[in-house]
């Protein structure tokens, strides 16, 4: 709970504060693996992997990757991502997808260095919690 309170604001200004019950619900979801990296005794980064079956195969998504500002540039993000790829491969997933804003330069470099390839696709989001549109 302490680590997510420290790390999530470094990922998104609008990230909700997660209490123990919220985190427990996430880590106990069958499709979800929440990875944490420890540097010394402290959690220095996290990544969440979702693996789920759909008609075109078993797919995996990486979400919510963040490394503490004080621990960046030491390979923590790479270690988390490699472990997620290992888990997805072991589970039999066909692909591992993620999205990353172009402004996240370090993240883009990291993913491309590890072998992710940019796809020519449109990303859409329908905000169910936003204002209703007609
Ligand atoms: C993207 C992020 C997870 C990378 O974590 P990390 O532990 O620094 O990752 P790594 O150390 O494995 O690699 C980071 C890259 O930045 C470089 N880097 C070096 N010093 C750095 C520093 N002080 N800060 C940030 N990046 C640095 C690393 O050298 C590496 O790039 P390169 O090896 O290709 O040159 C981290 O920067 C982060 O949490 N950013 C904010 C949230 C975010 O953008 N999340 C990704 C959402 S898609």
Backbone and ligand atoms as CSV (ligand in chain L), in Angstrom:
chain,resi,resn,atom,element,x,y,z
A,1,UNK,N,N,0.843,-1.196,0.000
A,1,UNK,CA,C,0.000,0.000,0.000
A,1,UNK,C,C,0.879,1.246,0.000
A,2,UNK,N,N,1.940,1.203,0.829
A,2,UNK,CA,C,2.863,2.364,0.863
A,2,UNK,C,C,3.510,2.561,-0.495
A,3,UNK,N,N,3.964,1.462,-1.103
A,3,UNK,CA,C,4.688,1.569,-2.376
A,3,UNK,C,C,3.773,2.102,-3.478
A,4,UNK,N,N,2.545,1.613,-3.539
A,4,UNK,CA,C,1.641,2.098,-4.591
A,4,UNK,C,C,1.271,3.563,-4.345
A,5,UNK,N,N,1.173,3.953,-3.084
A,5,UNK,CA,C,0.911,5.354,-2.778
A,5,UNK,C,C,2.051,6.251,-3.240
A,6,UNK,N,N,3.259,5.712,-3.242
A,6,UNK,CA,C,4.441,6.470,-3.660
A,6,UNK,C,C,4.610,6.420,-5.174
A,7,UNK,N,N,4.331,5.250,-5.783
A,7,UNK,CA,C,4.661,5.059,-7.204
A,7,UNK,C,C,3.568,5.558,-8.151
A,8,UNK,N,N,2.304,5.310,-7.833
A,8,UNK,CA,C,1.245,5.654,-8.801
A,8,UNK,C,C,1.188,7.138,-9.155
A,9,UNK,N,N,1.417,8.060,-8.201
A,9,UNK,CA,C,1.420,9.472,-8.605
A,9,UNK,C,C,2.536,9.799,-9.594
A,10,UNK,N,N,3.584,8.966,-9.649
A,10,UNK,CA,C,4.669,9.191,-10.610
A,10,UNK,C,C,4.290,8.675,-12.000
A,11,UNK,N,N,3.178,7.961,-12.067
A,11,UNK,CA,C,2.692,7.447,-13.347
A,11,UNK,C,C,1.588,8.337,-13.896
A,12,UNK,N,N,0.713,8.772,-13.009
A,12,UNK,CA,C,-0.455,9.528,-13.459
A,12,UNK,C,C,-0.944,10.448,-12.346
A,13,UNK,N,N,-1.154,11.695,-12.707
A,13,UNK,CA,C,-1.674,12.654,-11.732
A,13,UNK,C,C,-3.086,12.324,-11.291
A,14,UNK,N,N,-3.786,11.519,-12.100
A,14,UNK,CA,C,-5.173,11.203,-11.755
A,14,UNK,C,C,-5.326,9.790,-11.193
A,15,UNK,N,N,-4.189,9.146,-10.866
A,15,UNK,CA,C,-4.271,7.772,-10.345
A,15,UNK,C,C,-4.994,7.770,-9.002
A,16,UNK,N,N,-5.885,6.813,-8.791
A,16,UNK,CA,C,-6.578,6.753,-7.506
A,16,UNK,C,C,-5.623,6.261,-6.413
A,17,UNK,N,N,-5.941,6.590,-5.179
A,17,UNK,CA,C,-5.184,6.053,-4.055
A,17,UNK,C,C,-5.729,4.663,-3.765
A,18,UNK,N,N,-4.850,3.675,-3.710
A,18,UNK,CA,C,-5.295,2.301,-3.490
A,18,UNK,C,C,-5.113,1.925,-2.027
A,19,UNK,N,N,-6.182,1.463,-1.391
A,19,UNK,CA,C,-6.028,0.945,-0.037
A,19,UNK,C,C,-5.821,-0.567,-0.107
A,20,UNK,N,N,-5.682,-1.185,1.045
A,20,UNK,CA,C,-5.347,-2.611,1.072
A,20,UNK,C,C,-6.410,-3.459,0.377
A,21,UNK,N,N,-7.692,-3.097,0.575
A,21,UNK,CA,C,-8.769,-3.878,-0.047
A,21,UNK,C,C,-8.722,-3.750,-1.567
A,22,UNK,N,N,-8.447,-2.550,-2.054
A,22,UNK,CA,C,-8.382,-2.353,-3.507
A,22,UNK,C,C,-7.212,-3.131,-4.098
A,23,UNK,N,N,-6.066,-3.080,-3.429
A,23,UNK,CA,C,-4.901,-3.819,-3.926
A,23,UNK,C,C,-5.136,-5.323,-3.857
A,24,UNK,N,N,-5.783,-5.773,-2.783
A,24,UNK,CA,C,-6.066,-7.204,-2.644
A,24,UNK,C,C,-6.963,-7.678,-3.780
A,25,UNK,N,N,-7.931,-6.855,-4.169
A,25,UNK,CA,C,-8.836,-7.228,-5.265
A,25,UNK,C,C,-8.060,-7.343,-6.575
A,26,UNK,N,N,-7.090,-6.462,-6.767
A,26,UNK,CA,C,-6.303,-6.498,-8.005
A,26,UNK,C,C,-5.428,-7.748,-8.027
A,27,UNK,N,N,-4.670,-7.969,-6.957
A,27,UNK,CA,C,-3.712,-9.084,-6.993
A,27,UNK,C,C,-4.420,-10.440,-6.962
A,28,UNK,N,N,-5.675,-10.485,-6.512
A,28,UNK,CA,C,-6.363,-11.774,-6.493
A,28,UNK,C,C,-7.172,-12.014,-7.769
A,29,UNK,N,N,-7.207,-11.052,-8.683
A,29,UNK,CA,C,-7.905,-11.269,-9.955
A,29,UNK,C,C,-7.147,-12.333,-10.749
A,30,UNK,N,N,-7.836,-13.382,-11.222
A,30,UNK,CA,C,-7.124,-14.516,-11.827
A,30,UNK,C,C,-6.291,-14.137,-13.054
A,31,UNK,N,N,-6.716,-13.154,-13.808
A,31,UNK,CA,C,-6.001,-12.813,-15.042
A,31,UNK,C,C,-4.797,-11.912,-14.788
A,32,UNK,N,N,-4.631,-11.479,-13.551
A,32,UNK,CA,C,-3.695,-10.379,-13.287
A,32,UNK,C,C,-2.499,-10.852,-12.470
A,33,UNK,N,N,-1.307,-10.417,-12.896
A,33,UNK,CA,C,-0.094,-10.582,-12.095
A,33,UNK,C,C,0.473,-9.198,-11.824
A,34,UNK,N,N,0.589,-8.863,-10.556
A,34,UNK,CA,C,1.209,-7.590,-10.187
A,34,UNK,C,C,2.645,-7.885,-9.779
A,35,UNK,N,N,3.600,-7.369,-10.551
A,35,UNK,CA,C,5.016,-7.578,-10.248
A,35,UNK,C,C,5.541,-6.375,-9.475
A,36,UNK,N,N,6.400,-6.635,-8.516
A,36,UNK,CA,C,7.096,-5.531,-7.854
A,36,UNK,C,C,8.581,-5.827,-7.870
A,37,UNK,N,N,9.374,-4.766,-7.993
A,37,UNK,CA,C,10.831,-4.880,-7.916
A,37,UNK,C,C,11.264,-4.327,-6.573
A,38,UNK,N,N,12.181,-5.016,-5.927
A,38,UNK,CA,C,12.704,-4.522,-4.651
A,38,UNK,C,C,14.161,-4.154,-4.811
A,39,UNK,N,N,14.518,-2.984,-4.344
A,39,UNK,CA,C,15.910,-2.558,-4.306
A,39,UNK,C,C,16.227,-2.362,-2.836
A,40,UNK,N,N,17.136,-3.193,-2.280
A,40,UNK,CA,C,17.303,-3.198,-0.833
A,40,UNK,C,C,16.002,-3.677,-0.228
A,41,UNK,N,N,15.492,-2.998,0.776
A,41,UNK,CA,C,14.232,-3.432,1.372
A,41,UNK,C,C,13.025,-2.701,0.812
A,42,UNK,N,N,13.232,-1.904,-0.205
A,42,UNK,CA,C,12.167,-1.002,-0.660
A,42,UNK,C,C,11.639,-1.417,-2.024
A,43,UNK,N,N,10.331,-1.339,-2.190
A,43,UNK,CA,C,9.754,-1.583,-3.515
A,43,UNK,C,C,10.053,-0.360,-4.380
A,44,UNK,N,N,10.789,-0.614,-5.467
A,44,UNK,CA,C,11.251,0.506,-6.302
A,44,UNK,C,C,10.504,0.585,-7.627
A,45,UNK,N,N,9.670,-0.403,-7.928
A,45,UNK,CA,C,8.949,-0.340,-9.191
A,45,UNK,C,C,7.872,-1.398,-9.254
A,46,UNK,N,N,6.951,-1.194,-10.180
A,46,UNK,CA,C,5.872,-2.173,-10.354
A,46,UNK,C,C,5.425,-2.220,-11.809
A,47,UNK,N,N,4.847,-3.363,-12.148
A,47,UNK,CA,C,4.277,-3.593,-13.492
A,47,UNK,C,C,3.109,-4.541,-13.301
A,48,UNK,N,N,2.036,-4.311,-14.026
A,48,UNK,CA,C,0.889,-5.214,-13.951
A,48,UNK,C,C,0.682,-5.879,-15.296
A,49,UNK,N,N,0.582,-7.206,-15.260
A,49,UNK,CA,C,0.413,-8.019,-16.462
A,49,UNK,C,C,-0.970,-8.673,-16.416
A,50,UNK,N,N,-1.716,-8.530,-17.496
A,50,UNK,CA,C,-3.011,-9.216,-17.602
A,50,UNK,C,C,-2.925,-10.233,-18.739
A,51,UNK,N,N,-3.329,-11.462,-18.461
A,51,UNK,CA,C,-3.314,-12.529,-19.470
A,51,UNK,C,C,-4.733,-13.079,-19.572
A,52,UNK,N,N,-5.291,-13.054,-20.794
A,52,UNK,CA,C,-6.707,-13.410,-20.916
A,52,UNK,C,C,-6.965,-14.067,-22.265
A,53,UNK,N,N,-7.909,-15.047,-22.297
A,53,UNK,CA,C,-8.232,-15.712,-23.559
A,53,UNK,C,C,-9.309,-14.945,-24.321
A,54,UNK,N,N,-9.101,-14.757,-25.604
A,54,UNK,CA,C,-10.102,-14.174,-26.506
A,54,UNK,C,C,-10.130,-15.047,-27.764
A,55,UNK,N,N,-11.122,-14.867,-28.656
A,55,UNK,CA,C,-11.247,-15.805,-29.784
A,55,UNK,C,C,-9.981,-15.943,-30.631
A,56,UNK,N,N,-9.168,-14.910,-30.699
A,56,UNK,CA,C,-7.955,-15.030,-31.516
A,56,UNK,C,C,-6.760,-15.557,-30.738
A,57,UNK,N,N,-6.960,-15.966,-29.512
A,57,UNK,CA,C,-5.869,-16.597,-28.786
A,57,UNK,C,C,-5.687,-16.031,-27.390
A,58,UNK,N,N,-4.720,-16.607,-26.700
A,58,UNK,CA,C,-4.402,-16.120,-25.359
A,58,UNK,C,C,-3.520,-14.881,-25.514
A,59,UNK,N,N,-3.983,-13.781,-24.965
A,59,UNK,CA,C,-3.287,-12.508,-25.158
A,59,UNK,C,C,-2.819,-11.959,-23.822
A,60,UNK,N,N,-1.853,-11.076,-23.883
A,60,UNK,CA,C,-1.345,-10.458,-22.655
A,60,UNK,C,C,-1.179,-8.960,-22.858
A,61,UNK,N,N,-1.458,-8.215,-21.816
A,61,UNK,CA,C,-1.252,-6.769,-21.813
A,61,UNK,C,C,-0.386,-6.387,-20.626
A,62,UNK,N,N,0.519,-5.467,-20.859
A,62,UNK,CA,C,1.305,-4.858,-19.781
A,62,UNK,C,C,0.718,-3.475,-19.505
A,63,UNK,N,N,0.512,-3.179,-18.234
A,63,UNK,CA,C,-0.065,-1.898,-17.828
A,63,UNK,C,C,0.669,-1.361,-16.598
A,64,UNK,N,N,0.486,-0.084,-16.370
A,64,UNK,CA,C,0.888,0.560,-15.110
A,64,UNK,C,C,2.333,0.241,-14.710
A,65,UNK,N,N,3.247,0.530,-15.636
A,65,UNK,CA,C,4.680,0.342,-15.379
A,65,UNK,C,C,5.223,1.638,-14.788
A,66,UNK,N,N,5.818,1.539,-13.632
A,66,UNK,CA,C,6.424,2.748,-13.045
A,66,UNK,C,C,7.572,2.339,-12.119
A,67,UNK,N,N,8.651,3.087,-12.232
A,67,UNK,CA,C,9.822,2.908,-11.358
A,67,UNK,C,C,10.024,4.208,-10.590
A,68,UNK,N,N,10.311,4.085,-9.314
A,68,UNK,CA,C,10.532,5.259,-8.467
A,68,UNK,C,C,11.625,6.135,-9.076
A,69,UNK,N,N,11.347,7.407,-9.095
A,69,UNK,CA,C,12.289,8.370,-9.668
A,69,UNK,C,C,13.707,8.133,-9.154
A,70,UNK,N,N,13.842,7.784,-7.876
A,70,UNK,CA,C,15.167,7.614,-7.270
A,70,UNK,C,C,15.878,6.357,-7.759
A,71,UNK,N,N,15.146,5.463,-8.428
A,71,UNK,CA,C,15.738,4.175,-8.838
A,71,UNK,C,C,15.796,4.019,-10.353
A,72,UNK,N,N,15.528,5.093,-11.080
A,72,UNK,CA,C,15.491,4.964,-12.549
A,72,UNK,C,C,16.890,4.850,-13.143
A,73,UNK,N,N,16.937,4.299,-14.343
A,73,UNK,CA,C,18.192,4.199,-15.057
A,73,UNK,C,C,19.110,3.103,-14.550
A,74,UNK,N,N,18.558,2.182,-13.739
A,74,UNK,CA,C,19.372,1.085,-13.187
A,74,UNK,C,C,18.873,-0.274,-13.663
A,75,UNK,N,N,17.979,-0.279,-14.628
A,75,UNK,CA,C,17.521,-1.552,-15.167
A,75,UNK,C,C,16.305,-2.151,-14.485
A,76,UNK,N,N,15.695,-1.409,-13.555
A,76,UNK,CA,C,14.521,-1.952,-12.853
A,76,UNK,C,C,13.361,-2.130,-13.832
A,77,UNK,N,N,13.113,-1.116,-14.654
A,77,UNK,CA,C,12.027,-1.219,-15.643
A,77,UNK,C,C,12.263,-2.367,-16.603
A,78,UNK,N,N,13.496,-2.545,-17.023
A,78,UNK,CA,C,13.819,-3.652,-17.934
A,78,UNK,C,C,13.593,-4.994,-17.245
A,79,UNK,N,N,14.002,-5.102,-15.972
A,79,UNK,CA,C,13.831,-6.369,-15.247
A,79,UNK,C,C,12.352,-6.707,-15.094
A,80,UNK,N,N,11.543,-5.712,-14.760
A,80,UNK,CA,C,10.096,-5.948,-14.617
A,80,UNK,C,C,9.500,-6.397,-15.946
A,81,UNK,N,N,9.885,-5.732,-17.031
A,81,UNK,CA,C,9.296,-6.049,-18.332
A,81,UNK,C,C,9.744,-7.436,-18.802
A,82,UNK,N,N,11.018,-7.761,-18.597
A,82,UNK,CA,C,11.499,-9.102,-18.988
A,82,UNK,C,C,10.756,-10.194,-18.217
A,83,UNK,N,N,10.518,-9.957,-16.946
A,83,UNK,CA,C,9.808,-10.956,-16.140
A,83,UNK,C,C,8.362,-11.109,-16.634
A,84,UNK,N,N,7.740,-9.995,-17.003
A,84,UNK,CA,C,6.372,-10.068,-17.544
A,84,UNK,C,C,6.361,-10.876,-18.840
A,85,UNK,N,N,7.364,-10.666,-19.686
A,85,UNK,CA,C,7.431,-11.425,-20.947
A,85,UNK,C,C,7.635,-12.913,-20.658
A,86,UNK,N,N,8.438,-13.206,-19.653
A,86,UNK,CA,C,8.682,-14.612,-19.300
A,86,UNK,C,C,7.391,-15.283,-18.831
A,87,UNK,N,N,6.642,-14.597,-17.977
A,87,UNK,CA,C,5.389,-15.150,-17.449
A,87,UNK,C,C,4.387,-15.349,-18.586
A,88,UNK,N,N,4.284,-14.345,-19.471
A,88,UNK,CA,C,3.322,-14.439,-20.577
A,88,UNK,C,C,3.681,-15.594,-21.511
A,89,UNK,N,N,4.960,-15.758,-21.780
A,89,UNK,CA,C,5.393,-16.853,-22.647
A,89,UNK,C,C,5.114,-18.204,-21.984
A,90,UNK,N,N,5.422,-18.299,-20.702
A,90,UNK,CA,C,5.190,-19.554,-19.984
A,90,UNK,C,C,3.705,-19.906,-19.959
A,91,UNK,N,N,2.846,-18.891,-19.942
A,91,UNK,CA,C,1.399,-19.134,-19.923
A,91,UNK,C,C,0.866,-19.515,-21.299
A,92,UNK,N,N,1.688,-19.316,-22.336
A,92,UNK,CA,C,1.256,-19.652,-23.687
A,92,UNK,C,C,0.623,-18.500,-24.446
A,93,UNK,N,N,0.821,-17.277,-23.956
A,93,UNK,CA,C,0.242,-16.123,-24.648
A,93,UNK,C,C,0.874,-15.964,-26.032
A,94,UNK,N,N,0.054,-15.525,-26.993
A,94,UNK,CA,C,0.553,-15.310,-28.363
A,94,UNK,C,C,1.279,-14.003,-28.511
A,95,UNK,N,N,0.782,-12.981,-27.838
A,95,UNK,CA,C,1.332,-11.638,-27.994
A,95,UNK,C,C,1.296,-10.925,-26.645
A,96,UNK,N,N,2.147,-9.936,-26.522
A,96,UNK,CA,C,2.124,-9.062,-25.356
A,96,UNK,C,C,2.021,-7.633,-25.881
A,97,UNK,N,N,0.951,-6.936,-25.531
A,97,UNK,CA,C,0.709,-5.585,-26.015
A,97,UNK,C,C,0.886,-4.576,-24.881
A,98,UNK,N,N,1.191,-3.374,-25.252
A,98,UNK,CA,C,1.154,-2.260,-24.310
A,98,UNK,C,C,1.005,-0.984,-25.112
A,99,UNK,N,N,0.600,0.060,-24.431
A,99,UNK,CA,C,0.587,1.375,-25.071
A,99,UNK,C,C,1.442,2.312,-24.241
A,100,UNK,N,N,2.001,3.306,-24.912
A,100,UNK,CA,C,2.849,4.263,-24.226
A,100,UNK,C,C,2.803,5.576,-24.998
A,101,UNK,N,N,2.531,6.649,-24.303
A,101,UNK,CA,C,2.468,7.949,-24.975
A,101,UNK,C,C,3.822,8.310,-25.550
A,102,UNK,N,N,3.852,8.970,-26.731
A,102,UNK,CA,C,5.128,9.370,-27.328
A,102,UNK,C,C,5.981,10.224,-26.387
A,103,UNK,N,N,5.316,10.987,-25.500
A,103,UNK,CA,C,6.084,11.853,-24.598
A,103,UNK,C,C,6.870,11.059,-23.557
A,104,UNK,N,N,6.540,9.791,-23.394
A,104,UNK,CA,C,7.266,8.975,-22.421
A,104,UNK,C,C,8.504,8.396,-23.114
A,105,UNK,N,N,9.511,9.221,-23.220
A,105,UNK,CA,C,10.670,8.861,-24.040
A,105,UNK,C,C,11.433,7.674,-23.451
A,106,UNK,N,N,11.709,7.698,-22.143
A,106,UNK,CA,C,12.466,6.600,-21.523
A,106,UNK,C,C,11.702,5.286,-21.684
A,107,UNK,N,N,10.383,5.347,-21.550
A,107,UNK,CA,C,9.584,4.122,-21.678
A,107,UNK,C,C,9.672,3.579,-23.101
A,108,UNK,N,N,9.559,4.452,-24.081
A,108,UNK,CA,C,9.635,4.002,-25.473
A,108,UNK,C,C,10.969,3.358,-25.779
A,109,UNK,N,N,12.042,3.987,-25.307
A,109,UNK,CA,C,13.376,3.405,-25.533
A,109,UNK,C,C,13.485,2.031,-24.903
A,110,UNK,N,N,12.980,1.942,-23.675
A,110,UNK,CA,C,13.041,0.667,-22.951
A,110,UNK,C,C,12.316,-0.425,-23.727
A,111,UNK,N,N,11.074,-0.170,-24.141
A,111,UNK,CA,C,10.289,-1.218,-24.796
A,111,UNK,C,C,10.927,-1.609,-26.134
A,112,UNK,N,N,11.409,-0.633,-26.873
A,112,UNK,CA,C,12.003,-0.966,-28.178
A,112,UNK,C,C,13.305,-1.734,-27.994
A,113,UNK,N,N,14.064,-1.369,-26.985
A,113,UNK,CA,C,15.312,-2.102,-26.697
A,113,UNK,C,C,15.002,-3.569,-26.377
A,114,UNK,N,N,13.860,-3.817,-25.720
A,114,UNK,CA,C,13.515,-5.192,-25.348
A,114,UNK,C,C,12.820,-5.950,-26.481
A,115,UNK,N,N,12.547,-5.283,-27.605
A,115,UNK,CA,C,12.024,-6.012,-28.759
A,115,UNK,C,C,10.578,-5.733,-29.113
A,116,UNK,N,N,9.919,-4.833,-28.380
A,116,UNK,CA,C,8.551,-4.457,-28.765
A,116,UNK,C,C,8.609,-3.666,-30.061
A,117,UNK,N,N,7.639,-3.908,-30.925
A,117,UNK,CA,C,7.579,-3.191,-32.193
A,117,UNK,C,C,6.327,-2.325,-32.237
A,118,UNK,N,N,6.497,-1.095,-32.722
A,118,UNK,CA,C,5.354,-0.189,-32.841
A,118,UNK,C,C,4.378,-0.756,-33.864
A,119,UNK,N,N,3.097,-0.649,-33.580
A,119,UNK,CA,C,2.067,-1.120,-34.500
A,119,UNK,C,C,1.343,0.070,-35.095
A,120,UNK,N,N,0.927,-0.090,-36.339
A,120,UNK,CA,C,0.165,0.971,-36.991
A,120,UNK,C,C,-1.308,0.689,-36.713
A,121,UNK,N,N,-1.802,1.275,-35.656
A,121,UNK,CA,C,-3.179,1.000,-35.262
A,121,UNK,C,C,-3.776,2.254,-34.632
A,122,UNK,N,N,-5.071,2.285,-34.504
A,122,UNK,CA,C,-5.712,3.402,-33.822
A,122,UNK,C,C,-6.040,2.972,-32.403
A,123,UNK,N,N,-5.707,3.794,-31.452
A,123,UNK,CA,C,-6.082,3.538,-30.072
A,123,UNK,C,C,-7.327,4.348,-29.773
A,124,UNK,N,N,-8.346,3.692,-29.284
A,124,UNK,CA,C,-9.568,4.399,-28.896
A,124,UNK,C,C,-9.833,4.187,-27.423
A,125,UNK,N,N,-10.474,5.149,-26.826
A,125,UNK,CA,C,-10.966,4.947,-25.462
A,125,UNK,C,C,-12.331,5.587,-25.359
A,126,UNK,N,N,-13.261,4.876,-24.784
A,126,UNK,CA,C,-14.590,5.412,-24.490
A,126,UNK,C,C,-14.660,5.573,-22.978
A,127,UNK,N,N,-14.778,6.789,-22.523
A,127,UNK,CA,C,-14.755,7.048,-21.083
A,127,UNK,C,C,-16.136,6.819,-20.490
A,128,UNK,N,N,-16.302,5.722,-19.776
A,128,UNK,CA,C,-17.604,5.414,-19.192
A,128,UNK,C,C,-17.903,6.276,-17.972
A,129,UNK,N,N,-16.841,6.837,-17.388
A,129,UNK,CA,C,-17.074,7.671,-16.205
A,129,UNK,C,C,-17.076,9.159,-16.551
A,130,UNK,N,N,-17.017,9.473,-17.874
A,130,UNK,CA,C,-16.984,10.877,-18.273
A,130,UNK,C,C,-18.378,11.422,-18.477
A,131,UNK,N,N,-18.464,12.676,-18.929
A,131,UNK,CA,C,-19.774,13.271,-19.175
A,131,UNK,C,C,-20.474,12.563,-20.330
A,132,UNK,N,N,-21.776,12.419,-20.236
A,132,UNK,CA,C,-22.534,11.734,-21.287
A,132,UNK,C,C,-22.521,12.580,-22.559
A,133,UNK,N,N,-22.424,11.935,-23.701
A,133,UNK,CA,C,-22.506,12.674,-24.966
A,133,UNK,C,C,-23.716,12.178,-25.733
A,134,UNK,N,N,-24.243,13.012,-26.606
A,134,UNK,CA,C,-25.444,12.616,-27.332
A,134,UNK,C,C,-25.091,12.281,-28.767
L,1,LIG,C1,C,9.809,4.143,-18.052
L,1,LIG,C2,C,10.384,3.681,-16.721
L,1,LIG,C3,C,9.451,2.637,-16.119
L,1,LIG,C4,C,11.752,3.062,-16.957
L,1,LIG,O1,O,12.225,2.521,-15.734
L,1,LIG,P1,P,13.805,2.351,-15.448
L,1,LIG,O2,O,13.968,1.452,-14.291
L,1,LIG,O3,O,14.462,3.672,-15.408
L,1,LIG,O4,O,14.208,1.559,-16.785
L,1,LIG,P2,P,15.638,1.067,-17.218
L,1,LIG,O5,O,16.677,1.518,-16.238
L,1,LIG,O6,O,15.516,-0.377,-17.462
L,1,LIG,O7,O,15.808,1.833,-18.614
L,1,LIG,C5,C,15.488,3.229,-18.686
L,1,LIG,C6,C,16.075,3.924,-19.841
L,1,LIG,O8,O,16.305,5.307,-19.483
L,1,LIG,C7,C,17.716,5.557,-19.344
L,1,LIG,N1,N,18.054,6.329,-18.163
L,1,LIG,C8,C,19.285,6.527,-17.707
L,1,LIG,N2,N,19.281,7.301,-16.628
L,1,LIG,C9,C,18.012,7.587,-16.379
L,1,LIG,C10,C,17.381,8.354,-15.376
L,1,LIG,N3,N,18.055,8.967,-14.411
L,1,LIG,N4,N,16.064,8.417,-15.392
L,1,LIG,C11,C,15.375,7.810,-16.348
L,1,LIG,N5,N,15.921,7.063,-17.328
L,1,LIG,C12,C,17.227,6.960,-17.349
L,1,LIG,C13,C,18.290,4.181,-19.257
L,1,LIG,O9,O,19.632,4.224,-19.665
L,1,LIG,C14,C,17.411,3.405,-20.191
L,1,LIG,O10,O,17.564,3.720,-21.547
L,1,LIG,P3,P,18.711,3.115,-22.482
L,1,LIG,O11,O,19.348,2.002,-21.727
L,1,LIG,O12,O,18.020,2.671,-23.714
L,1,LIG,O13,O,19.596,4.276,-22.708
L,1,LIG,C15,C,10.565,4.883,-15.737
L,1,LIG,O14,O,11.311,5.884,-16.396
L,1,LIG,C16,C,9.257,5.474,-15.251
L,1,LIG,O15,O,8.693,4.977,-14.282
L,1,LIG,N6,N,8.790,6.555,-15.888
L,1,LIG,C17,C,7.566,7.253,-15.480
L,1,LIG,C18,C,6.312,6.415,-15.718
L,1,LIG,C19,C,6.259,5.861,-17.122
L,1,LIG,O16,O,6.534,6.543,-18.104
L,1,LIG,N7,N,5.862,4.585,-17.208
L,1,LIG,C20,C,5.720,3.901,-18.470
L,1,LIG,C21,C,4.311,3.952,-18.893
L,1,LIG,S1,S,4.122,3.291,-20.515
